[in-house]
Each structure stands twice: as C-alpha cells, then as structure tokens.
C-alpha cells in the first residue's frame, strides 16, 4: 500500500461563517498535505473569518462574486499540488476522519476514483424527496453510462490528480457533480464506492440545495452524454 501519497483537500465555501474554521481544523487533524479553501463570494462574514485565519498548510482564495460550487472547485483544482484530491464541503455533514477509508482503494492500486456513498453507510435520517431526487438522477447517469453508482451527488469524491489534468470543467454551480462524473466514466477510470457516514443538515441549520437544482443536474447529465 502506498502510504506516501500527498493528499490535497479542496473546500468550496459559501456563507459558512459558523462552521468553516471547525471544518478546516478537523481536516488538518488528518494526514493531509495541503488544504485549499475557496470562498465563493460569501456575504455573511465568512470572508472576514477566513482573513483572520492562518495555517501554513492552508491556502485561501476569495472570489469576488458567488457563482456556485463548480466555479469554486475549478479554481481549487488549478492550485492543487498533491497526488490525490478530496472534495470537502464547508460543514460537518461529512466526517474528515473517514478520509483514510476513502483512500484505501487508491493506495492499494484498486481505483483511480473513489466516491463516498451515503446510502451504504450510517446516515442521519434526511429529506425523503432529496433521497428520491438523488436516486433518480443517479439512475439516469447509470443508464447512460452503464454503471452502478449509488450516490452520484455525494460530496466525497476522491481522485488522483492525473484524472483531472486534462479536464475542462464548464459547470459553475450544481452541475459540477454530474459533469466530473461523466468525465470519469468517459475516460474509463476505475471508480470504487466506499460507505461513509452522513449527518445531513436541515434548512434551518444551513442546508442550501433545493429541488430546482435537480433540473440543473439532469440537464448536465444529458448534455455531457449527448452533446
């Protein structure tokens, strides 16, 4: 097993003043090489919190306006220097302590890409229609790419840097997940799913995704497959 891989974490953040530092600190407790935080035009004081934070392992970038998760991740991908990249949301719905489990298939040479599946692990009971929407969109992707993913929309996407070196992402917002998934399928990369725990937030606690974003995801799936 290759235990010498340098792990880069990309954290896109928008309006997470109360959680972002806790997330960064939890990530730093893991054996990571660097943490790249990209603020996507926050308006709630997140920018000021980040400007007052310093750690030599953490690089922080600020976008002047909010464009979406995809835009923030795209900026982060241009800055990574590690061997393997992990996408981390700016809250603790996902547990950084599970990085090692996610990395095992890559370290063993069994995978190029790993998805953390919320539907195979321990989860907080969350919104039924989110579950249905996610399952439907993942089903469409599986039909189009002859695959068996269980959770396309998971935050925890782990991949070798070489898997995205020729990637020209177009999506700025919620289309990021289906677009990068389509890229992995088209390139024939070995994708493995690993069970993860998930503690979803309510809207009162800061959850942002809404039903309308499902149409963006569906259109992106179709566009990446046929156009």
C-alpha positions as CSV (number, residue, x, y, z in Angstrom):
1,X,0.0,0.0,0.0
2,X,1.3,3.5,-1.0
3,X,1.3,5.5,2.3
4,X,3.4,8.3,0.8
5,X,0.7,9.9,-1.3
6,X,0.3,13.7,-0.8
7,X,-3.4,14.4,-0.1
8,X,-4.9,17.8,-1.2
9,X,-8.3,18.9,0.2
10,X,-10.4,21.4,-1.7
11,X,-13.1,23.1,0.4
12,X,-15.6,25.3,-1.6
13,X,-17.3,27.6,0.9
14,X,-20.3,30.0,0.7
15,X,-21.9,31.6,3.8
16,X,-20.5,29.2,6.4
17,X,-19.2,31.7,9.0
18,X,-20.1,29.5,11.9
19,X,-18.6,26.2,10.6
20,X,-15.7,26.9,8.3
21,X,-12.9,27.1,10.9
22,X,-14.2,23.9,12.6
23,X,-14.1,22.1,9.3
24,X,-10.6,23.3,8.5
25,X,-9.3,22.2,11.9
26,X,-10.9,18.8,11.6
27,X,-9.4,18.3,8.1
28,X,-5.9,19.3,9.5
29,X,-6.2,16.6,12.1
30,X,-5.9,14.1,9.2
31,X,-2.7,13.3,7.4
32,X,-3.1,15.9,4.6
33,X,-0.5,17.7,2.5
34,X,-2.5,20.9,1.9
35,X,-5.9,22.4,2.3
36,X,-7.3,24.8,-0.4
37,X,-10.2,26.9,0.7
38,X,-12.1,28.8,-2.0
39,X,-14.7,31.3,-0.7
40,X,-17.4,31.8,-3.4
41,X,-18.4,35.4,-2.6
42,X,-19.8,34.9,0.9
43,X,-21.9,37.7,2.3
44,X,-22.3,36.5,5.9
45,X,-18.9,37.3,7.4
46,X,-17.2,34.1,6.2
47,X,-14.6,36.3,4.3
48,X,-13.6,38.2,7.5
49,X,-13.3,34.9,9.5
50,X,-11.1,33.4,6.8
51,X,-8.9,36.5,6.5
52,X,-8.2,36.3,10.2
53,X,-7.2,32.6,10.0
54,X,-3.7,31.3,9.3
55,X,-2.1,27.9,9.0
56,X,0.9,27.2,6.7
57,X,-0.9,24.2,5.3
58,X,-4.0,26.2,4.3
59,X,-4.3,28.3,1.2
60,X,-7.3,30.6,1.0
61,X,-8.7,32.2,-2.2
62,X,-11.5,34.7,-2.4
63,X,-13.9,35.1,-5.4
64,X,-15.5,38.5,-5.8
65,X,-18.9,37.1,-6.6
66,X,-20.9,34.0,-5.9
67,X,-21.0,31.7,-8.9
68,X,-21.5,28.2,-7.4
69,X,-19.7,25.2,-6.1
70,X,-18.4,24.2,-9.5
71,X,-16.7,27.5,-10.0
72,X,-15.0,27.3,-6.6
73,X,-13.8,23.8,-7.2
74,X,-12.5,24.7,-10.6
75,X,-10.3,27.4,-9.0
76,X,-9.2,24.9,-6.4
77,X,-8.2,22.4,-9.0
78,X,-5.8,24.9,-10.6
79,X,-4.0,25.3,-7.3
80,X,-3.6,21.7,-6.0
81,X,-0.1,20.2,-5.7
82,X,-0.8,16.9,-4.1
83,X,-1.1,13.4,-5.7
84,X,-4.7,12.8,-4.6
85,X,-7.6,15.3,-4.3
86,X,-10.6,15.1,-1.9
87,X,-13.6,17.5,-2.1
88,X,-14.8,18.5,1.3
89,X,-17.9,20.6,2.0
90,X,-17.6,23.5,4.4
91,X,-19.8,21.9,7.1
92,X,-19.5,18.7,9.0
93,X,-22.3,16.7,7.3
94,X,-19.3,14.6,6.1
95,X,-16.6,13.4,8.6
96,X,-13.0,14.0,7.6
97,X,-12.0,11.1,9.9
98,X,-13.2,8.9,7.1
99,X,-10.5,10.0,4.6
100,X,-8.3,7.0,5.3
101,X,-11.1,4.6,4.5
102,X,-11.8,6.5,1.2
103,X,-8.1,6.4,0.3
104,X,-7.6,2.7,0.8
105,X,-8.7,1.6,-2.8
106,X,-6.4,4.2,-4.4
107,X,-3.5,3.3,-2.1
108,X,-3.9,-0.4,-2.9
109,X,-3.9,0.4,-6.6
110,X,-7.5,-0.8,-7.0
111,X,-9.1,2.5,-8.0
112,X,-8.4,5.8,-9.7
113,X,-11.5,7.5,-8.3
114,X,-13.4,6.8,-5.1
115,X,-17.0,8.0,-4.3
116,X,-18.2,8.0,-0.7
117,X,-21.7,6.6,-0.7
118,X,-24.1,7.9,1.9
119,X,-26.6,5.2,1.0
120,X,-24.2,2.4,2.1
121,X,-23.2,3.8,5.4
122,X,-24.6,5.3,8.6
123,X,-26.7,8.3,8.0
124,X,-28.9,10.8,9.8
125,X,-32.4,10.4,8.5
126,X,-32.9,13.2,6.0
127,X,-35.3,14.6,3.5
128,X,-37.3,11.9,1.6
129,X,-37.6,13.9,-1.6
130,X,-33.8,14.6,-1.6
131,X,-33.3,10.9,-1.4
132,X,-35.7,10.3,-4.3
133,X,-34.2,13.0,-6.4
134,X,-30.7,11.8,-5.8
135,X,-31.7,8.2,-6.6
136,X,-33.4,9.3,-9.8
137,X,-30.5,11.4,-11.1
138,X,-28.0,8.7,-10.2
139,X,-30.2,6.2,-12.0
140,X,-30.2,8.3,-15.2
141,X,-26.4,8.5,-15.0
142,X,-26.2,4.8,-14.6
143,X,-28.4,4.1,-17.6
144,X,-26.4,6.5,-19.8
145,X,-23.0,5.2,-18.7
146,X,-23.9,1.5,-18.0
147,X,-22.7,1.9,-14.4
148,X,-23.9,1.0,-10.9
149,X,-23.2,4.1,-8.8
150,X,-25.4,4.5,-5.7
151,X,-24.7,8.2,-4.9
152,X,-23.5,10.5,-7.7
153,X,-24.3,13.6,-5.7
154,X,-22.0,12.8,-2.8
155,X,-19.6,15.5,-1.7
156,X,-16.8,13.0,-1.1
157,X,-15.2,12.5,-4.4
158,X,-11.6,11.3,-4.2
159,X,-9.4,11.1,-7.3
160,X,-5.8,11.0,-8.5
161,X,-4.7,14.4,-9.7
162,X,-3.8,12.9,-13.1
163,X,-7.5,12.1,-13.5
164,X,-8.4,15.8,-13.9
165,X,-5.2,17.2,-15.5
166,X,-6.9,17.4,-18.9
167,X,-10.3,18.3,-17.5
168,X,-12.0,21.4,-18.8
169,X,-15.0,21.8,-16.5
170,X,-17.7,24.2,-17.7
171,X,-20.3,24.0,-14.8
172,X,-20.2,26.8,-12.3
173,X,-22.9,25.5,-9.9
174,X,-24.6,22.3,-9.1
175,X,-23.7,20.8,-12.5
176,X,-20.2,20.1,-11.1
177,X,-21.1,16.6,-9.8
178,X,-22.6,15.1,-12.9
179,X,-20.0,16.8,-15.1
180,X,-17.0,15.4,-13.3
181,X,-18.7,12.0,-13.0
182,X,-19.3,12.0,-16.8
183,X,-15.6,12.8,-17.3
184,X,-14.5,9.9,-15.1
185,X,-16.8,7.5,-17.0
186,X,-15.8,8.7,-20.4
187,X,-12.1,8.3,-19.6
188,X,-12.7,4.8,-18.3
189,X,-11.2,5.5,-14.9
190,X,-11.7,2.8,-12.2
191,X,-14.4,4.1,-9.9
192,X,-15.0,2.4,-6.5
193,X,-17.7,3.3,-3.9
194,X,-17.0,3.2,-0.2
195,X,-19.6,3.5,2.6
196,X,-19.5,6.8,4.5
197,X,-21.4,8.3,7.4
198,X,-23.6,11.3,6.7
199,X,-25.2,13.8,9.1
200,X,-27.3,16.0,6.9
201,X,-28.3,19.4,8.0
202,X,-31.8,20.9,7.9
203,X,-32.5,24.1,6.0
204,X,-32.6,25.9,9.4
205,X,-29.1,24.6,10.1
206,X,-27.8,25.9,6.7
207,X,-28.6,23.4,4.0
208,X,-28.6,25.0,0.6
209,X,-29.6,22.6,-2.1
210,X,-33.2,23.0,-3.4
211,X,-35.4,21.0,-5.7
212,X,-34.8,23.4,-8.6
213,X,-31.1,22.3,-8.6
214,X,-32.2,18.9,-9.7
215,X,-33.1,20.2,-13.1
216,X,-29.6,21.7,-13.5
217,X,-28.1,18.3,-12.6
218,X,-30.4,16.4,-15.0
219,X,-29.6,18.8,-17.9
220,X,-25.9,18.5,-17.2
221,X,-26.1,14.6,-17.2
222,X,-27.8,14.7,-20.6
223,X,-25.6,17.4,-22.1
224,X,-22.4,15.6,-21.1
225,X,-23.6,12.4,-22.6
226,X,-25.1,13.6,-25.9
227,X,-23.6,17.0,-26.7
